[in-house]
Amino acid sequence: MKNSFYSFQELKKLGLKSFGKGVFISRKASIYSPENIEIGDNVRVDDFCILSGRIKIGSFVHISAYTAMYGKFGIEMDDYSGLSPRCTVFSASDDFSGEFLIGPMINQKYTNVIGGSVFINKFVQVGAGCVILPNLTINEGVAIGAMSLVNKSLKEWCIYTGIPAKFIKIRSKKILELIALAGDDNG
């Protein structure tokens, strides 16, 4: 497993804006514009992930395999949050109205890329295969069921699922007690 991830020296050579201790990034991950990517402590980015654009990842975060984060307008993930396999987080989107051309190979004067920052707060867990659209906040403690579409901001400490994601029930805050108990184990 150790050889599957970049060493500390190799991480330094990637050109990340910053990264903390205990960072494990798969050698099979693709990182674009590393100078715009900040990573906290104790973060793991698994195989076949794409990190592109302006991204800030807190501490104790897991980005599972095949996840893509497109941070043209910024993506921020706070501590103790995670993205399960095959999630896609967009901070930008093309204009599909037919009034503009679409795609990265088109001159920008003929396109209309729209969007806004995505904020994923502390203790958020996003289930496998979810899509998160631009310009929204997933507030503290939210859990999102697999294969959900998040197209609006979500209220704290709730569980959501569906297309689009809908409120299911309140989420337990016991994890806050566990963090307090773990104390030194997580430091």
C-alpha positions in Angstrom: 0.0 0.0 0.0 2.8 2.4 0.8 4.0 2.5 -2.8 0.5 3.2 -4.0 0.7 6.7 -2.6 3.1 9.6 -3.2 5.9 9.9 -0.7 6.3 13.2 1.2 9.1 14.2 -1.2 7.0 13.4 -4.2 4.1 15.4 -2.7 6.4 18.4 -2.4 7.2 18.1 -6.1 3.5 18.1 -7.1 3.4 21.8 -6.5 0.4 21.9 -4.2 -0.4 25.3 -2.7 -0.1 23.6 0.7 -0.5 20.2 2.4 -0.3 18.9 5.9 1.0 15.8 7.6 -0.4 12.3 7.0 -1.5 13.1 3.4 -1.9 10.1 1.1 -2.6 10.8 -2.5 -2.7 7.9 -4.9 -0.2 7.9 -7.7 -3.2 7.1 -10.0 -5.0 10.3 -9.1 -5.0 13.2 -11.6 -4.2 16.7 -10.2 -4.6 19.8 -12.4 -3.6 23.3 -11.3 -1.9 22.0 -8.1 -0.9 25.5 -7.2 -4.6 26.2 -6.3 -5.1 23.1 -4.1 -4.7 23.2 -0.3 -4.9 20.0 1.7 -4.9 19.7 5.5 -3.7 16.9 7.8 -4.7 13.2 7.6 -6.2 13.3 4.1 -6.4 10.4 1.7 -7.2 10.7 -2.0 -7.7 7.3 -3.6 -7.1 5.9 -7.1 -8.6 7.5 -10.3 -9.7 10.8 -8.5 -9.6 14.1 -10.4 -8.8 17.3 -8.5 -9.0 20.3 -10.7 -9.2 24.1 -10.0 -9.4 25.9 -6.7 -9.9 23.2 -3.9 -9.4 23.5 -0.2 -9.6 20.2 1.8 -9.6 20.2 5.6 -8.2 17.5 7.9 -9.4 13.9 8.4 -11.0 13.8 5.0 -11.3 10.9 2.6 -11.9 11.3 -1.1 -12.8 7.8 -2.4 -11.9 6.2 -5.8 -13.2 7.6 -9.0 -14.3 10.9 -7.4 -14.0 14.1 -9.4 -13.8 17.6 -8.0 -14.1 20.4 -10.5 -13.2 23.6 -8.7 -13.3 26.4 -11.3 -15.2 28.6 -8.9 -13.9 26.9 -5.7 -14.7 23.8 -3.6 -14.1 23.7 0.1 -14.3 20.6 2.2 -14.1 20.9 5.9 -12.7 18.5 8.5 -14.1 15.0 9.1 -16.0 15.0 5.8 -15.9 12.4 3.0 -16.8 11.7 -0.6 -17.7 8.0 -1.3 -16.7 6.4 -4.6 -17.7 7.9 -7.9 -19.0 11.3 -6.6 -18.7 14.3 -8.8 -18.6 17.9 -7.4 -19.0 20.7 -9.8 -18.4 24.4 -9.0 -19.1 25.3 -12.7 -21.4 24.3 -15.5 -21.8 25.1 -19.1 -24.9 27.0 -20.3 -27.0 24.3 -22.1 -29.7 26.8 -23.3 -28.5 26.6 -26.9 -27.4 30.2 -26.8 -23.8 29.3 -26.4 -21.3 26.7 -27.5 -20.1 24.1 -25.0 -16.7 22.6 -24.2 -13.2 23.4 -23.2 -11.9 23.4 -26.8 -14.2 26.3 -27.8 -13.0 29.9 -27.6 -14.4 31.3 -24.3 -16.1 34.3 -26.0 -18.6 31.7 -27.5 -19.3 29.9 -24.2 -21.1 30.8 -21.0 -19.6 29.0 -18.0 -21.7 29.6 -14.9 -21.5 28.5 -11.3 -20.3 29.3 -7.8 -18.4 27.9 -4.9 -19.4 24.6 -3.2 -18.9 24.4 0.6 -19.0 21.0 2.2 -18.9 21.6 6.0 -17.6 19.4 8.9 -18.9 15.9 9.4 -20.6 15.7 6.0 -20.6 12.3 4.3 -21.6 12.0 0.7 -22.8 8.5 -0.5 -21.5 6.7 -3.6 -22.4 8.1 -7.0 -23.7 11.4 -5.8 -23.6 14.6 -8.0 -23.2 18.0 -6.3 -24.0 21.0 -8.5 -22.5 24.5 -8.2 -23.2 27.4 -5.9 -24.4 25.7 -2.7 -23.5 24.8 0.8 -23.9 21.4 2.4 -24.1 22.3 6.1 -22.4 20.6 9.1 -23.3 17.0 9.8 -25.3 16.3 6.6 -25.4 12.7 5.3 -26.4 12.2 1.6 -27.6 8.8 0.4 -26.0 7.1 -2.6 -26.9 8.2 -6.1 -28.4 11.5 -5.0 -28.4 14.8 -6.9 -27.6 17.8 -4.7 -28.9 21.0 -6.5 -29.5 23.3 -3.5 -28.0 24.0 -0.1 -28.8 21.4 2.6 -29.7 22.1 6.3 -27.3 20.9 9.0 -27.5 17.5 10.8 -30.0 16.0 8.4 -30.1 13.0 6.1 -31.0 13.5 2.4 -31.4 11.2 -0.5 -32.9 11.2 -4.0 -33.0 13.0 -7.3 -33.1 15.8 -6.3 -32.0 15.2 -2.8 -34.8 15.4 -0.3 -34.9 15.5 3.5 -35.4 12.1 5.1 -34.7 12.6 8.8 -32.6 14.3 11.4 -29.1 12.8 11.8 -27.6 11.8 15.1 -24.9 14.1 16.6 -23.2 11.3 18.5 -20.2 11.7 16.2 -19.4 14.9 18.0 -19.1 13.0 21.3 -16.8 10.4 19.5 -14.5 13.2 18.3 -14.3 14.6 21.8 -13.5 11.1 23.2 -11.0 10.3 20.4 -9.1 13.5 21.3 -5.4 12.6 21.1 -6.0 9.7 18.8 -7.0 12.2 16.1 -4.3 14.7 16.8 
